[in-house]
Amino acid sequence: MSLEPITIRRMRFEFPAELDPVFIEGEPEESYVNVSMSLLLPYLEPYLIRTMTAAKAKVTDPVLREQLEGFIGQEGQHYREHAKFNEALRAKGFTSVAPLEQALEEDYRRFAKTRSLRFNLAYAEGFEAMTTAMALVFVGLDRSKWDPRALDLFSWHLMEELEHRTVAFDVYHHVAGGYFYRVGVGLYAQAHLMRFLIRATLAMVADSSERLEQLGGKRAHKQRWNALNLRVLPRLLPKVLRTYLPWYHPRGIEMPPVVRQWRERFTREATSTRGCP
């Protein structure tokens, strides 16, 4: 299967002050999980960029080097747009999330300073494997209740995650390699990420007790949370688990037709584009 072309799209999403943090109608828990992912990205993606930039000098394959440049360019656009989205939502409160964000930033700076390039590349691949799985799940979920402004941001981002899905895997194996090391650090990376997502979501739930009371109180909250897990986990876990197989390669994952449609649409709507083979 040939490599997907990687296009760096400069987008200009607008997130007005009235944007509701519960941007999935009637689903605060699902909304907050997605807000937590967005809060993560302005810390994680600069770390990924630093890691891939450090690896660039060791990449001798010219095609992979071009793909790496595309990866860096796309991730740079992602965290900037999510930072705008996050700032629009910060005005609504969620003050208890700030210490979690600070700790996360400190973790990534510590990883870059004290861990090997091999570790950081394996961490990057662990994240990319998880977001590839998440993107495939997202395609199959009901998105009819989403605020269209939030939906556009996440659809664009996850489409590009699938577009560059092979890069972190290929760079890791080109520069460092090792199946057991990739899986071990990948598991650590995914646990580290999930810990932040869960803690941030629970912090936002605690900060919005009045809103949740309006939506049925603790019993309704528990029902929605359980229903969310039942909708997502049976779809997500098999897709994540297959990334641990010795013969796994993200190049074997087909981009769904709807994602190809998103790619065409966002390429048209971008203020500028730059392509990589």
Residue frames as qw, qx, qy, qz and C-alpha x, y, z in Angstrom:
[[0.000, 0.890, 0.457, 0.000, 0.00, 0.00, 0.00],
 [0.427, 0.485, -0.026, 0.763, 1.46, 3.38, -1.00],
 [0.262, -0.289, -0.441, 0.808, 2.06, 6.22, 1.44],
 [0.077, 0.866, 0.494, -0.024, -0.68, 8.79, 1.89],
 [0.332, 0.509, -0.009, 0.794, 0.30, 12.28, 0.74],
 [0.370, -0.582, -0.480, 0.542, 0.59, 14.66, 3.70],
 [0.153, 0.679, 0.251, 0.672, -0.81, 18.15, 3.23],
 [0.280, -0.292, -0.443, 0.800, -0.06, 20.94, 5.70],
 [0.049, -0.699, -0.534, -0.474, -3.27, 22.97, 5.86],
 [0.117, -0.027, -0.365, 0.923, -3.42, 26.35, 7.54],
 [0.190, -0.622, -0.727, -0.219, -6.96, 26.65, 8.89],
 [0.039, -0.219, 0.229, -0.948, -8.79, 29.56, 10.47],
 [0.361, -0.510, -0.779, -0.053, -11.44, 28.12, 12.73],
 [0.171, -0.482, 0.126, -0.850, -13.52, 30.59, 14.74],
 [0.461, -0.353, -0.777, 0.242, -14.49, 29.87, 18.35],
 [0.162, -0.644, -0.073, -0.744, -16.75, 32.65, 19.66],
 [0.102, -0.307, 0.634, -0.703, -17.19, 33.48, 23.33],
 [0.725, -0.096, 0.176, -0.658, -20.63, 31.88, 23.41],
 [0.636, 0.211, -0.732, -0.122, -19.24, 28.43, 22.54],
 [0.777, -0.469, 0.148, -0.392, -20.62, 26.05, 25.16],
 [0.107, -0.499, 0.857, -0.073, -18.15, 23.61, 26.83],
 [0.574, 0.183, 0.779, -0.172, -20.99, 21.08, 26.57],
 [0.277, 0.472, -0.415, -0.727, -20.69, 21.18, 22.80],
 [0.249, -0.102, -0.918, -0.292, -22.32, 17.77, 22.39],
 [0.484, -0.356, -0.064, -0.797, -25.95, 18.49, 23.20],
 [0.836, -0.373, -0.006, -0.403, -27.04, 16.83, 26.44],
 [0.947, 0.006, -0.208, 0.245, -23.72, 14.99, 26.82],
 [0.177, -0.932, 0.295, -0.110, -21.45, 16.86, 29.27],
 [0.759, -0.422, 0.467, 0.165, -19.28, 13.83, 30.01],
 [0.771, 0.351, 0.369, 0.382, -18.54, 13.11, 26.35],
 [0.235, 0.933, 0.006, 0.273, -17.94, 16.82, 25.78],
 [0.402, -0.848, 0.343, -0.033, -15.50, 17.01, 28.68],
 [0.846, -0.123, 0.421, 0.304, -13.53, 13.97, 27.49],
 [0.614, 0.594, 0.256, 0.453, -13.01, 15.77, 24.18],
 [0.074, -0.966, 0.116, -0.218, -12.17, 19.05, 25.93],
 [0.699, -0.595, 0.367, 0.152, -9.57, 17.12, 27.95],
 [0.797, 0.200, 0.366, 0.436, -8.01, 15.82, 24.74],
 [0.331, 0.843, 0.119, 0.407, -7.91, 19.35, 23.38],
 [0.379, -0.899, 0.203, -0.078, -6.28, 20.65, 26.58],
 [0.850, -0.275, 0.341, 0.293, -3.59, 17.98, 26.24],
 [0.756, 0.511, 0.238, 0.333, -2.52, 18.95, 22.74],
 [0.188, 0.934, -0.164, 0.257, -0.75, 22.31, 23.26],
 [0.478, -0.691, 0.541, -0.038, 1.65, 20.45, 25.58],
 [0.835, -0.015, 0.539, 0.115, 1.94, 17.13, 23.81],
 [0.726, 0.630, 0.220, 0.167, 2.29, 18.25, 20.21],
 [0.125, 0.915, -0.372, 0.096, 5.21, 20.67, 20.77],
 [0.590, -0.479, 0.650, 0.001, 6.91, 17.73, 22.53],
 [0.831, 0.296, 0.458, 0.110, 6.25, 15.55, 19.46],
 [0.476, 0.869, -0.054, 0.120, 7.65, 18.28, 17.23],
 [0.203, -0.817, 0.537, -0.048, 10.80, 18.57, 19.37],
 [0.750, -0.200, 0.630, 0.036, 11.19, 14.78, 19.27],
 [0.774, 0.508, 0.350, 0.145, 10.79, 14.51, 15.51],
 [0.251, 0.939, -0.222, 0.082, 13.06, 17.49, 14.91],
 [0.426, -0.657, 0.622, 0.011, 15.76, 15.77, 16.99],
 [0.786, 0.052, 0.610, 0.084, 15.31, 12.60, 14.92],
 [0.596, 0.779, 0.044, -0.187, 15.48, 14.40, 11.59],
 [0.079, 0.786, -0.597, -0.140, 19.28, 14.37, 11.38],
 [0.405, -0.263, 0.875, -0.013, 19.24, 10.57, 11.73],
 [0.721, 0.461, 0.466, -0.226, 16.68, 9.96, 8.98],
 [0.255, -0.388, 0.622, 0.630, 18.56, 9.04, 5.81],
 [0.319, 0.419, 0.800, 0.286, 15.60, 7.99, 3.65],
 [0.025, 0.011, 0.149, 0.989, 14.56, 11.04, 1.60],
 [0.394, -0.428, -0.593, -0.557, 10.89, 10.05, 1.30],
 [0.553, -0.543, -0.583, 0.243, 10.60, 9.41, 5.04],
 [0.329, -0.213, -0.177, 0.903, 12.35, 12.72, 5.69],
 [0.174, -0.218, -0.333, -0.900, 9.74, 14.52, 3.60],
 [0.539, -0.502, -0.633, -0.241, 6.97, 12.67, 5.42],
 [0.511, -0.396, -0.473, 0.599, 8.53, 13.71, 8.73],
 [0.092, -0.009, 0.031, 0.995, 8.47, 17.35, 7.61],
 [0.391, -0.372, -0.504, -0.674, 4.78, 16.97, 6.82],
 [0.590, -0.472, -0.634, 0.164, 4.14, 15.44, 10.24],
 [0.364, -0.271, -0.300, 0.839, 5.88, 18.35, 11.97],
 [0.087, -0.127, -0.240, -0.959, 3.95, 20.88, 9.88],
 [0.496, -0.450, -0.595, -0.444, 0.57, 19.29, 10.60],
 [0.565, -0.464, -0.576, 0.366, 1.20, 18.96, 14.34],
 [0.236, -0.102, -0.141, 0.956, 2.21, 22.61, 14.48],
 [0.310, -0.271, -0.347, -0.843, -1.14, 23.62, 13.01],
 [0.570, -0.428, -0.693, -0.109, -3.04, 21.26, 15.33],
 [0.462, -0.414, -0.532, 0.576, -1.84, 22.61, 18.64],
 [0.056, -0.021, 0.007, 0.998, -2.29, 26.23, 17.56],
 [0.430, -0.312, -0.466, -0.708, -5.93, 25.70, 16.59],
 [0.620, -0.444, -0.643, 0.066, -6.64, 23.70, 19.74],
 [0.345, -0.188, -0.378, 0.839, -5.03, 26.42, 21.86],
 [0.210, -0.152, -0.169, -0.951, -7.56, 28.88, 20.41],
 [0.610, -0.359, -0.597, -0.377, -10.39, 26.47, 21.14],
 [0.581, -0.309, -0.611, 0.441, -9.14, 25.96, 24.70],
 [0.143, -0.039, -0.221, 0.964, -8.93, 29.68, 25.36],
 [0.404, -0.283, -0.349, -0.797, -12.55, 30.11, 24.25],
 [0.708, -0.392, -0.566, -0.154, -13.58, 27.51, 26.82],
 [0.472, -0.042, -0.546, 0.691, -11.36, 28.68, 29.69],
 [0.172, -0.273, 0.075, -0.943, -13.60, 31.68, 30.20],
 [0.703, -0.352, -0.381, -0.486, -16.31, 29.24, 31.34],
 [0.680, -0.609, 0.309, -0.268, -14.30, 28.12, 34.38],
 [0.968, 0.108, -0.181, 0.135, -12.65, 24.72, 34.90],
 [0.046, -0.873, 0.424, -0.237, -9.99, 26.27, 37.15],
 [0.757, -0.443, 0.475, -0.075, -9.10, 22.93, 38.76],
 [0.910, 0.364, 0.114, 0.163, -7.66, 21.64, 35.48],
 [0.233, 0.913, -0.302, 0.146, -4.78, 24.15, 35.49],
 [0.444, -0.637, 0.628, -0.042, -2.51, 22.20, 37.90],
 [0.853, 0.118, 0.505, 0.065, -2.99, 19.08, 35.79],
 [0.615, 0.774, 0.027, 0.148, -1.91, 20.98, 32.69],
 [0.065, -0.882, 0.454, -0.112, 1.15, 22.36, 34.48],
 [0.680, -0.368, 0.634, 0.001, 2.20, 18.88, 35.60],
 [0.834, 0.419, 0.347, 0.094, 1.74, 17.58, 32.06],
 [0.391, 0.891, -0.187, 0.137, 3.94, 20.32, 30.61],
 [0.328, -0.735, 0.586, -0.089, 6.62, 19.52, 33.20],
 [0.846, -0.037, 0.531, 0.027, 6.48, 15.84, 32.27],
 [0.755, 0.612, 0.168, 0.162, 7.10, 16.56, 28.59],
 [0.148, 0.903, -0.365, 0.172, 9.98, 18.91, 29.30],
 [0.567, -0.537, 0.620, -0.077, 11.49, 16.29, 31.60],
 [0.888, 0.224, 0.396, 0.064, 11.10, 13.55, 28.97],
 [0.578, 0.795, -0.061, 0.173, 12.86, 15.71, 26.39],
 [0.037, -0.851, 0.473, -0.223, 15.76, 16.51, 28.76],
 [0.451, -0.496, 0.712, -0.209, 16.31, 13.23, 30.59],
 [0.844, 0.148, 0.505, -0.106, 15.02, 10.42, 28.34],
 [0.410, -0.187, 0.669, 0.591, 16.69, 8.98, 25.26],
 [0.367, 0.297, -0.370, -0.800, 15.63, 9.79, 21.74],
 [0.277, -0.063, -0.932, -0.224, 14.55, 6.16, 21.44],
 [0.018, -0.412, -0.775, 0.479, 12.18, 6.57, 24.41],
 [0.224, 0.485, 0.135, -0.835, 10.71, 9.80, 23.04],
 [0.346, 0.211, -0.644, -0.649, 10.20, 8.29, 19.58],
 [0.227, -0.204, -0.952, -0.010, 8.51, 5.23, 21.11],
 [0.083, 0.464, 0.564, -0.678, 6.29, 7.53, 23.21],
 [0.300, 0.385, -0.226, -0.843, 5.37, 9.46, 20.07],
 [0.343, 0.041, -0.833, -0.433, 4.46, 6.23, 18.29],
 [0.091, -0.317, -0.885, 0.328, 2.37, 5.10, 21.27],
 [0.219, 0.494, 0.293, -0.789, 0.37, 8.32, 21.07],
 [0.346, 0.338, -0.476, -0.735, 0.02, 8.16, 17.30],
 [0.207, -0.090, -0.962, -0.155, -1.16, 4.54, 17.47],
 [0.032, 0.452, 0.743, -0.493, -3.81, 5.55, 19.98],
 [0.262, 0.520, 0.068, -0.810, -5.00, 8.59, 18.02],
 [0.271, 0.160, -0.753, -0.578, -5.20, 6.53, 14.84],
 [0.148, -0.299, -0.940, 0.075, -7.49, 4.12, 16.71],
 [0.075, 0.527, 0.487, -0.692, -9.48, 7.03, 18.15],
 [0.244, 0.361, -0.323, -0.840, -9.91, 8.56, 14.70],
 [0.272, -0.047, -0.877, -0.393, -11.32, 5.31, 13.34],
 [0.099, -0.446, -0.820, 0.344, -13.76, 5.12, 16.27],
 [0.097, 0.456, 0.162, -0.870, -14.78, 8.76, 15.84],
 [0.235, 0.117, -0.616, -0.742, -15.83, 8.06, 12.25],
 [0.332, -0.254, -0.882, -0.216, -18.34, 5.45, 13.45],
 [0.099, -0.393, -0.665, 0.627, -19.93, 7.47, 16.26],
 [0.080, 0.819, 0.540, 0.180, -23.07, 9.58, 16.07],
 [0.370, -0.099, -0.065, 0.921, -21.91, 13.18, 15.57],
 [0.027, -0.646, -0.552, -0.527, -25.33, 14.74, 15.01],
 [0.415, -0.839, -0.342, 0.082, -25.42, 16.43, 18.44],
 [0.604, -0.211, -0.007, 0.769, -22.04, 18.16, 18.08],
 [0.088, 0.885, 0.026, -0.457, -21.72, 21.92, 17.79],
 [0.795, 0.569, 0.103, 0.181, -20.51, 22.27, 14.17],
 [0.131, 0.899, -0.374, 0.189, -17.59, 24.52, 15.19],
 [0.533, -0.522, 0.659, -0.098, -16.18, 21.88, 17.54],
 [0.886, 0.214, 0.411, -0.017, -17.00, 19.12, 15.06],
 [0.600, 0.781, -0.134, 0.108, -15.01, 20.83, 12.30],
 [0.116, -0.795, 0.575, -0.157, -11.96, 21.18, 14.54],
 [0.648, -0.302, 0.692, -0.104, -11.94, 17.55, 15.64],
 [0.854, 0.432, 0.287, -0.037, -12.82, 16.19, 12.18],
 [0.435, 0.842, -0.304, 0.099, -9.94, 18.13, 10.58],
 [0.252, -0.686, 0.662, -0.165, -7.50, 17.07, 13.27],
 [0.748, -0.119, 0.644, -0.109, -8.41, 13.38, 13.24],
 [0.788, 0.610, 0.074, -0.029, -8.40, 13.31, 9.44],
 [0.313, 0.812, -0.470, 0.149, -4.79, 14.55, 9.52],
 [0.539, -0.477, 0.673, -0.173, -3.92, 12.02, 12.21],
 [0.868, 0.212, 0.448, -0.018, -4.92, 9.32, 9.74],
 [0.581, 0.803, -0.128, 0.036, -3.10, 11.10, 6.93],
 [0.207, 0.728, -0.606, 0.247, 0.24, 10.99, 8.79],
 [0.875, -0.380, 0.139, -0.267, -0.44, 7.73, 10.66],
 [0.950, 0.153, -0.126, 0.241, 2.69, 5.95, 9.35],
 [0.316, 0.796, -0.307, 0.414, 5.29, 8.61, 10.16],
 [0.437, -0.685, 0.480, -0.331, 6.00, 8.11, 13.88],
 [0.950, -0.085, 0.297, -0.040, 6.07, 4.32, 13.39],
 [0.808, 0.509, -0.030, 0.294, 8.46, 4.53, 10.43],
 [0.123, 0.820, -0.373, 0.416, 10.76, 7.09, 12.08],
 [0.682, -0.552, 0.422, -0.228, 10.96, 5.01, 15.27],
 [0.950, 0.027, 0.291, 0.113, 11.98, 1.88, 13.36],
 [0.626, 0.696, -0.094, 0.338, 14.33, 3.78, 11.05],
 [0.024, 0.798, -0.392, 0.458, 16.19, 5.55, 13.87],
 [0.374, -0.475, 0.674, -0.424, 15.95, 3.15, 16.82],
 [0.676, 0.072, -0.658, -0.324, 13.73, 0.10, 16.38],
 [0.077, 0.089, -0.900, 0.419, 12.78, -2.78, 18.63],
 [0.456, -0.409, -0.628, -0.480, 9.34, -4.39, 18.91],
 [0.551, -0.495, -0.619, 0.262, 9.28, -5.01, 22.68],
 [0.273, -0.228, -0.209, 0.911, 10.63, -1.56, 23.47],
 [0.187, -0.211, -0.366, -0.887, 8.00, 0.07, 21.22],
 [0.536, -0.482, -0.626, -0.297, 5.17, -1.81, 22.90],
 [0.538, -0.407, -0.529, 0.514, 6.48, -1.24, 26.42],
 [0.150, -0.188, -0.096, 0.966, 6.97, 2.50, 26.04],
 [0.263, -0.276, -0.513, -0.769, 3.78, 2.75, 23.99],
 [0.514, -0.534, -0.671, -0.018, 1.80, 1.23, 26.87],
 [0.390, -0.396, -0.350, 0.754, 3.43, 3.69, 29.25],
 [0.016, 0.023, 0.221, 0.975, 2.61, 6.59, 26.92],
 [0.383, -0.405, -0.605, -0.568, -1.02, 5.56, 26.58],
 [0.519, -0.544, -0.603, 0.265, -1.41, 5.10, 30.35],
 [0.302, -0.256, -0.153, 0.905, 0.20, 8.52, 30.91],
 [0.146, -0.155, -0.374, -0.903, -2.19, 10.13, 28.45],
 [0.474, -0.476, -0.672, -0.312, -5.28, 8.34, 29.76],
 [0.443, -0.429, -0.537, 0.576, -4.41, 9.36, 33.31],
 [0.056, -0.152, -0.011, 0.987, -4.49, 13.01, 32.27],
 [0.311, -0.241, -0.553, -0.734, -7.71, 12.60, 30.27],
 [0.503, -0.492, -0.711, -0.012, -9.55, 10.89, 33.12],
 [0.375, -0.419, -0.418, 0.714, -8.32, 13.31, 35.80],
 [0.008, 0.063, -0.153, -0.986, -9.10, 16.37, 33.67],
 [0.378, -0.355, -0.642, -0.564, -12.56, 15.07, 32.78],
 [0.500, -0.525, -0.655, 0.213, -13.37, 14.38, 36.44],
 [0.266, -0.288, -0.222, 0.893, -12.09, 17.83, 37.40],
 [0.176, -0.103, -0.343, -0.917, -14.42, 19.44, 34.86],
 [0.471, -0.454, -0.716, -0.242, -17.32, 17.34, 36.10],
 [0.443, -0.478, -0.531, 0.542, -16.61, 18.56, 39.65],
 [0.138, -0.179, 0.002, 0.974, -16.37, 22.18, 38.44],
 [0.329, -0.099, -0.414, -0.843, -19.77, 22.01, 36.73],
 [0.005, 0.210, 0.921, -0.328, -21.93, 20.48, 39.46],
 [0.355, 0.439, 0.318, -0.762, -24.72, 23.01, 38.91],
 [0.461, 0.373, -0.498, -0.633, -24.86, 22.22, 35.17],
 [0.265, 0.055, -0.960, -0.078, -24.94, 18.50, 35.85],
 [0.175, 0.285, 0.742, -0.581, -27.73, 18.99, 38.39],
 [0.469, 0.439, -0.016, -0.766, -29.78, 20.67, 35.67],
 [0.538, 0.329, -0.658, -0.412, -29.19, 17.62, 33.49],
 [0.846, -0.181, -0.420, -0.274, -30.57, 15.10, 35.98],
 [0.559, -0.701, 0.372, -0.241, -28.07, 15.00, 38.83],
 [0.278, -0.529, 0.801, 0.034, -25.79, 12.18, 39.92],
 [0.715, 0.165, 0.672, -0.100, -27.96, 9.32, 38.65],
 [0.649, 0.746, 0.110, -0.096, -28.18, 10.78, 35.14],
 [0.064, 0.829, -0.549, -0.085, -24.44, 11.53, 35.22],
 [0.484, -0.310, 0.819, 0.005, -23.66, 7.90, 36.04],
 [0.736, 0.428, 0.514, -0.102, -26.02, 6.64, 33.32],
 [0.487, 0.857, -0.133, -0.106, -24.46, 8.91, 30.69],
 [0.130, -0.716, 0.683, 0.055, -20.93, 7.93, 31.77],
 [0.614, -0.073, 0.786, -0.017, -21.70, 4.22, 31.57],
 [0.696, 0.624, 0.339, -0.109, -23.43, 4.65, 28.21],
 [0.263, 0.880, -0.369, -0.138, -20.40, 6.55, 26.87],
 [0.315, -0.500, 0.805, 0.056, -18.06, 3.74, 27.93],
 [0.681, 0.214, 0.697, -0.065, -20.33, 1.15, 26.31],
 [0.587, 0.790, 0.098, -0.150, -20.41, 3.14, 23.06],
 [0.240, 0.870, -0.430, -0.030, -16.68, 3.77, 22.84],
 [0.407, -0.570, 0.714, -0.022, -14.61, 1.11, 24.63],
 [0.805, 0.131, 0.578, 0.021, -15.78, -1.97, 22.66],
 [0.638, 0.761, 0.073, 0.091, -14.88, -0.09, 19.46],
 [0.062, 0.911, -0.395, 0.102, -11.63, 1.43, 20.71],
 [0.627, -0.537, 0.565, -0.014, -9.92, -1.41, 22.58],
 [0.877, 0.194, 0.397, 0.187, -9.61, -3.87, 19.64],
 [0.516, 0.818, -0.008, 0.254, -8.14, -1.11, 17.47],
 [0.186, -0.852, 0.460, -0.166, -5.58, -0.21, 20.13],
 [0.794, -0.326, 0.514, -0.005, -4.74, -3.84, 20.92],
 [0.866, 0.426, 0.192, 0.180, -3.91, -4.67, 17.31],
 [0.258, 0.900, -0.290, 0.198, -1.17, -2.01, 17.39],
 [0.500, -0.640, 0.576, -0.095, 0.71, -4.26, 19.85],
 [0.956, 0.165, 0.243, 0.014, 0.93, -7.17, 17.40],
 [0.558, -0.414, 0.449, 0.562, 4.42, -7.94, 16.04],
 [0.415, 0.273, 0.632, 0.595, 3.22, -7.63, 12.44],
 [0.094, 0.875, 0.408, -0.243, 1.31, -4.37, 12.95],
 [0.332, -0.048, 0.226, 0.914, 2.07, -1.50, 10.59],
 [0.244, 0.592, 0.376, -0.670, -0.22, 1.56, 10.32],
 [0.177, 0.325, -0.556, -0.744, 0.20, 1.49, 6.54],
 [0.076, -0.180, -0.961, -0.196, -2.20, -1.45, 6.55],
 [0.121, 0.562, 0.621, -0.533, -5.02, 0.75, 7.84],
 [0.217, 0.490, 0.569, 0.623, -7.31, 2.07, 5.13],
 [0.064, 0.130, 0.201, -0.969, -8.54, 5.64, 5.35],
 [0.298, 0.512, 0.779, -0.204, -12.37, 5.48, 5.51],
 [0.277, 0.532, 0.522, 0.606, -14.28, 7.10, 2.60],
 [0.184, -0.927, -0.321, -0.069, -15.83, 9.78, 4.84],
 [0.524, -0.659, 0.134, 0.524, -12.34, 10.79, 5.98],
 [0.461, 0.112, 0.488, 0.733, -11.26, 11.15, 2.36],
 [0.045, 0.791, 0.475, 0.382, -14.25, 13.45, 1.89],
 [0.400, -0.876, -0.102, 0.248, -13.13, 15.50, 4.90],
 [0.590, -0.297, 0.311, 0.683, -9.65, 15.69, 3.39],
 [0.308, 0.453, 0.502, 0.670, -10.99, 17.15, 0.16],
 [0.172, -0.886, -0.388, -0.187, -13.23, 19.59, 2.02],
 [0.492, -0.799, 0.000, 0.345, -10.60, 20.91, 4.44],
 [0.560, -0.054, 0.373, 0.738, -8.03, 21.20, 1.66],
 [0.157, 0.658, 0.464, 0.571, -10.50, 23.45, -0.19],
 [0.324, -0.894, -0.273, -0.146, -11.27, 25.50, 2.93],
 [0.689, -0.391, -0.053, 0.608, -7.66, 25.96, 4.08],
 [0.077, 0.956, -0.035, -0.280, -6.22, 29.45, 3.78],
 [0.305, 0.715, -0.608, -0.161, -3.02, 27.88, 2.45],
 [0.980, -0.089, 0.175, -0.043, -1.65, 24.39, 1.80],
 [0.152, 0.705, -0.685, -0.107, 1.71, 22.78, 1.36],
 [0.973, 0.031, -0.060, -0.222, 2.09, 19.16, 0.32],
 [0.216, -0.574, 0.789, 0.039, 4.60, 16.43, 1.11],
 [0.614, 0.191, -0.680, -0.352, 4.82, 13.10, -0.78]]
